[in-house]
Amino acid sequence: MATAQITETLRERCGPWTVSSPARWVASRALADKHWQTEARSRLEESEKRLIDLLSRHDLKPTGGTALFQLVHTHEVSMLYYSLANQCVLVRIFRDISSLRFGLPGTEDEWTRLEQVLAG
């Protein structure tokens, strides 16, 4: 266990939330690359629309979200959550608002898998 003085010194030097050196390196390159940012925004917008469409086609119309995830309100939140989990599709459950958060699939295979699971 660190002493209070060591803990305070670390807090002052690290700030409220430390970020690893590799993450800082990647972030600095991304922030400097305006072309990459434009392409990334475009890809995210396309993926957001694709996820909204995919979920909507399976009677899971999103009620909110961002370019990175969509929130789906459902009265069968627990049943759907466990059904998806049993098929290795992980979503975040919010029982207090009866909703699931679907993140963007990362690869084309993951998009296909999500489509297949939802169709089943």
Secondary structure, 3 states (H helix, E strand, C coil): CCCHHHHHHHHHHHCCCCCCHHHHHHHHHHHHCHHHHHHHHHHHHHHHHHHHHHHHHCCCCEEEECCCEEEEECCCHHHHHHHHHHCCCCCEEEHHHCEEEEECCCCHHHHHHHHHHHHC
